[in-house]
Amino acid sequence: MADTASQLDNLEAELTTLWVTICAIMVFQMQSGFALLEAGTVRVKNTKNILLKNAIDACVATICWWSVGDAFAYGKCGQNAFIGAFNFFSSEADANGGTHWALWLFNWAFAATSATIVSGAIAERLQFKAYLIYTSVISGFIYPVVVHWVWSNSGWLAARRMPCDAAEYEPLISGTMGLLDFAGSGVVHMVGGGAALMATIIVGPRLGRFGADGKPTEFVPSNPVFQALGVFILWASFYAFNAGSTQCFQGCMFVAANIAVNTTISASFGALTCLAVAILLGLPGDIGPVLNGVLAGLVSITAPCAMVTTYGAAVIGIVGGLVYSASSRLLVRLKVDDPVDAAPVHFFCGAWGVLSVGFFATETSTAAAYTYAADWGVFYGGSGKQLGMQLLGVVVLSAWTCTLSGLLFLFLRKMCWLRVPEQVERQGLDLAQGLSTGLMGKCFKRSAYTMAVEHSLTRPSAMPKPETHKLDNSV
């Protein structure tokens, strides 16, 4: 009997490892979705540059998560509630062996996703060195600290907060469950979207995006096919992103199936809502609002995906579409240039997703997802304390992310490492990227402007003179 029980335990551990590993690989495919979406959105002259940044992002995130990110995020029992400090360079393996590495891979894919969100928001005007620096800081420090707060058993906002000698969970505020963010509307999307928002504000709009009268000029996307395909890849990856957050196999598959259904419903209602808003405003029924509406619904349902009914998922998707439409137009009115609408989709819809838990979470679904239920949504008989906890989480995550990323981008601007020179931006970053061999070794020593000047001296026809060059927004 003992051998049978041991074999069953091993089987359960192996099935959990398989489930989490497969989901991690699918979440990593978000990199493909972001790459296609951003490449299809930017102008042709910046396509290779944005693809390079997306490729490098995964590699930088790997190094940061392996060296310090995982240690800062989870630490070990008994460490402080602010940041972990254990398993640097992944030097210690969990007793579960393979399960530990599966969870490492899953969380690494999340970290890479959070950092990737920023690249599209500041496309077509950022120096490569700035990209390397901010990607390292986000994936190595800003994001892992938030993970520790919300998802580590030691974190001060965690729903499963449990000191080493405790017999049960001890949330920050009695009568609540801590911050409920099942799959990361706040932890992943608000962090990435908040950094994107601060980056777009500090780096400034692309040349020609806003005229002298303040009216926006629409830049034609280079490839709508890539945009659509990228969003469909992201949609497929969200099933692993959300359902995989169960991080267990036995006893979790019913919850995972419910999560997948809620994810589908919210995405669909978000897309149709954005399309309806565009038509009501007199705009053409274009593919753009539909694609961004899909993402708005997906991001909005990420936090409450395991805790709401299908009706709740529909409402969350509708409101998510409205939040995206309103915030996107607000940023344009404020002359904030976000080519892929990363901040409206990820930051604002992510905040709505966190808040929606306080309205729509049910007692039974919350207990199934977290193994207990201290409070739930006000629309289903909750006390309102959990809604207050969700609001606190939105405020804290916004303050942390926006403050640190804002200081980071201000520092980069002060050092003249942030934005490419005007002439390079007009010509296109792809040309600047190919001006000199050994870019990776020289990008910290020589600016894009210096390389452009050197190139123009040897090939004068390669770069028009500033006084005769006209801005071309069509390519």
N, C-alpha and C positions, 0 to 999 in steps of 0.2 A: 504493500500500500504506500509505503514511504517513497519507493522508487516511482510509482505511478504519479503521485502528487508532485514529485520533483520534475518528472517529465512534462507534466501539464504546465507547471510554472515556466519551464524552459520554452515550451511551445508558445505560451502567451507572450513571453519576452521577445521571442523571435518574430512573431506576427506583428507585435508593436513596432519592432525595429524595421520590418519590411514596410509597414504602412507609413511610418514617419519618413523613411528614406525615399519612397516613391513620391510622397507629397513634397518633400524637399526638392527633388529633381524637377517636379512640375512648377513649383514656385520659382525656381531659378529660370524657368522659361519666360518669366516676366521680363527678363533682360532682353529677350528677343522681341517681345511686344513693345517695350519702350523704345528700342532701337528703330524698329520699323515705323512706329508712330511719329517719332521725332524726325527721322530721315524724310518721311513723307510730308512733314509740316514745314520744315525749313526750306529756304531757297536752294536751288541746285548748287550754287557756288559754295555752300557750306555743308554739303551732304557728307563727304568723307570725314570732315572734322567732327561732326556729331556722332558718327559711327565709331570713330576712334575713341572718343570720350566714353561711350557706352561700353566698349570692349575693355578699356582700361579700368573702368569702375569696378567690375567684378573682381579683377585681380587685386586692386588696392583694398577693396573690402575684405578679401580673403586674408591678406597679410594683417590688416588691422584687427579683424575678428580673432584670428589665430593667436596673435601676440598679446593683445590687451583687452579686446572687446568682450570676449566671453568671460574673462575674469572680472571685469567691471560689472557685467550684467548680472551674473548669478552668484559669484563668490561662494560662500559656504555658510552653514548654520552658525548663528551667533555673531556674524559680522554686522556692521552698522547698517542702518536703514537707508542710507544715502547712496552708497556705492560698494560694490563687491571688491574683493582683493584676494582672489584665489584662482589657481590654475592658469597662471600666465604662460603663454606659449603652449597651452594645452598639455602641460607637463604631467598633469594628474588625470588618471582615467577613473571614471565612476565605477562602482562595483558591478554595475550592470553591463559593463564592457561595451558591446555593440550598440546597445540602446543609448548609451551616452554619446557615441559618435553620431548616431542618427539624429539625436536632438541637436547636437552641435551643428550638423549640416543644415538642419531645418532653420535654426536661428541665424546661421550665416546667410542663408538665402533672404531672410527678412531684412537683415542689416544692409545687404546689397541693394535691396529694393528701396529702402528708405533713402539711401544716398543717391540712387539713380533718379529719383523724382526731380531733383534740383536741376539736372543738366538741361532738360528741355526748356525750363523757364528762362534761362539766361543764354539760350542758344544764339549763335551768330555774332557774338561780341565779346566773348570771354577768352582771356589768355589761358594757355594750357597749364601753366604752372599754378594758376589760381585754382583750376579744376582739381589738380592733384592734391593741393593743400586742403581745400574744403572737404573733399571726399574723405580724406584721411581723418579729419577732425570729427566729421559727422559719424562715420562708421566706427571710429575708435574711441570716441568719448561721449558726444552729445546723445546719440541714440542708445548706447549701452547703459548709460545712467538712467534713462527713462525706463528701459527694460527692467532694471533692478527695482525701481520704485513700484512698478505695477505687476510684474510677473514673477519676481523672485519671492520666495517665502519669507525673506528678511525685509522686503521693501516696505516703506512706510505707507504706500497707497494700495498695497496688494490685497486682493480679495481672499487669497489663501495665506495671509500673514500668520506665521506660527513660530514663536520663539522656540528654542531647542527643548526646553523643559515643559512646554505647554501641551495640554491634552486635547485642545481644540483650537480652531482658528480665532485670532484676536485682531479684528479690523481696527483701523485707526479711530473711528467714531463708533461708539456702541449703538446698536440698532441698525447699522448699515453693513454692507459686505465689502467695504473698501471700494476702490474704483473697478467697475465691471467693464472691461474691454477685452472681450473674448479673443478676438483675432487681430486687433490692432488698428482700429480707426484712429485712435489717439496715439498709441505707441509708435506705430509705423508711419501712418499717413499724415497725422498732424506734425510730426517731427520733420518729415521730408517736405511737406507743404509749407510749413512755417519757415524753414530755411529757404525755400524757393521764393516765398513772399519777400523776405528781407533782402535776398539777393537781387531780385528784380527792382526793388526800390532803390537800392544803393548803386547798382551798376548803371541804372538809367535805361531809357528806351533805345531801341535800334534807330540808327540814322534814317530819317524819313518816315518813321512810324506815325508821328504826329506833326501836322503842318504848323505854320506860323499862327494860324487861327485856333489851334488846339484840336482840330478835327482829326480823327484817326484815318490813316491810310491802310487799306487792307492789302497785305502781302499775299499773293497767290501761292498756296501750298505747291510743292514740287511734284507730289505724287499722292493723290487721294487713295489709290489702291493700297499703297503702303500704310496709310493712315487706318483704313478699314481693317486690313489684315492684322495690323499691330493691336488694335482694340480687341479683335476676336481672340487673339492669342492671350491677351491680358484677361479677358473674360474667362477663358478656359482655365487659366492659371489660378484665378480667384477661387475655384472650387477646392483646389489643394490648399490655397492660402487659408481659407476659412475652415473647411472641414478637417484639414490636417491639424488644425490647432487643438483638436481633441487630444492629440499626442498619446493616444492609447487605442488598442484594438478591441479587446474583450469588453463588452458592456458599453462601447462608445459608438458603434456603427449606426444605431437608431438616431442618435444625436447628430452624427455626421450626415446622414441622409436628410434629416430635417434642415440642417444648415445649407446643404446644396440646393434644396427647394427654395428656401428663403432668399438665397443669393440670386437665383434665377429670376424670381418674381421682382425683387427690388431693382435689379438691373433693367428689366423690361419696362417697368413703370417709370423709372428715371429717364429712359430714352424717349418714351412717348410724351412725357411731360415736357422735356426740353424742346421736342419738335413742335408740340402744341403752343408753347410760349413763343417760339420763333414765328410761327404762322400768325398768331394773334397780334404780334408786333409789326406785322406787315413784311416780314422777311421771307425769302424763298425757303421752301422745304428742302434744305440742303442736308448733306450727309454729316456735316460738322456738328450741329446740335445733337443729332442722334448718337454719334459716337461719344461725345462728351457726356451725354445723358446716361449712357450705359455705364461709364466710369463713375459718374456721380452716384448712381444707385449702388454700384458695387462697393465703393468706399463707405457709403452711408450705412450699409448693412453689416460691415465687417465687425463692428463692436457688438451689436445685438444679435448676430446671426443665430446663436444657439438658444436665445432666450425669448423669442417672440413667435407669435402665430403667423400664418401666411397672410392674414389680413393686416397684421402689424407691419409685415415686410412690404406690403403694397403701399401703405401710407408712408412708410419711411422712404421708399423709393420716390414717391411723388414729391415729398418735401425736399428730398435730396436734389431732385431736378430743379425745383424752384430756388433752392439755396445756390446751386451752381449758376443758374441763369442770372440771378440778382447780383451775386458777387462778381461774376465775370464782367457784367456791364458797369458795376461800380468801379472796378479797377481801371477799365478803359476810360471812364469819366475822370478818374484821378491821374490819368496819363501814366499808368503803370503797365509796362509792356511785358506780357507773359505769353510767348508764342503758342504754347501748348495748353494754356490755362491750368498749369500745375497747381497754383495756389487755390483757385476756386474749387477744383476737383478734390484735391487732397487735404488742404488745410481747412477750408470752410465746411466742406461736406464731411470731413473727418470729425470736426467738432460737433456737427449735427448728429453723426452716428453715435458719439459718446453720450450726448444728451438724450438721444432717443431711448436708451436703455431705461432711463428714469421715468419714461412715459409708458413704454410698451412691454417691458419684461413681465412675464407671467411667473407666478410662484412655482408651478410644476416644472416649467422649462428651465428656470434658474436653478432649481434643486437638481435637475438631471445633468445640467452642465457643470455645476460646481460642487455637487454632492451635499449641498445644504442651501437654505434660503433664509436669510435674516430679514430681508426687505426686497421689494420689487417695484414695478412700475405703478405710478399713481392711477393710471387708467384701469388697472386690474386690482385695485384695493391696497396698493402700497401706502406707506405712511407719509411719503414725501421726503424722508431722510435720504433715501437712495438718490433721488433726483438732485438733492443738494450736494451729495457726494460726487455725482457725475459733473455737476457744474464746477465744483472745486477742482476736479481733475482737468477740465478744459482750461481753466484759468492758470493752473500750475504748469501744465504742459506747454501752453502758449507762452507764458512768461519765460520759462527755461529755454525753449527752443529759439524764440525770436530774439531774446536778449543775447544769448551766446553766439548765434549765427550772425546777428547784426554786428556785434563787436568784431567777429572774424572778418566779415566782408568790409567793414570800415578799415580794419587794419590792412587788408589787401589793397584797398584803394589808396590808403596813405602811402604804402610802399610802391605805388604805381605798378602793381602786379595784377590788377584786376581786369581792366578792359584793354582790348587791342587798340592801337592808334586808328584814327579816323580813316586814313588812307588804306590801311589793311582791311578794315571793315567794309569799305566801299568795294574793294577788289574781290573780297571773299576770303574766308579763312582756309579754304582748300589750297589756294595758291600759296598763301603764306606758310602753310604747313609743308609744302613741297619745295620751298625756296632753298633749303639747305639740308644736306644729308646729316644724319646724326642728331635729329631734333630732340630725341629723348635725352641725349647727353648734354645738349646745349641750351635747353629751354630755360634753365635757371641762370644762365650766364649772359645770354643775348636775347634781347627782346625781339618780338615779331617785327617791330619797326626797323630795328638795326638790320635784320636779315633782309627785309624788303628793300632797304636802301642799297645793300650790297648787291642784291640781285639786279636791281635796276641799273646799276653801273655797268654790269656786264651784258645785260640785255635790255636796252632802253625801251624797246617796243613792248616789253612784257607788262609794263605798268604805265597807265596814262598819267600825264601831268595833272596835278591837283586842280589847276585853274581851268583846264579844258575838259576834265572828266565830269560826266553827268551821272547822277545817282540812278541806278537801274534797279527798280523794285520788282521787276518781272521775273528775274532769274535768281 
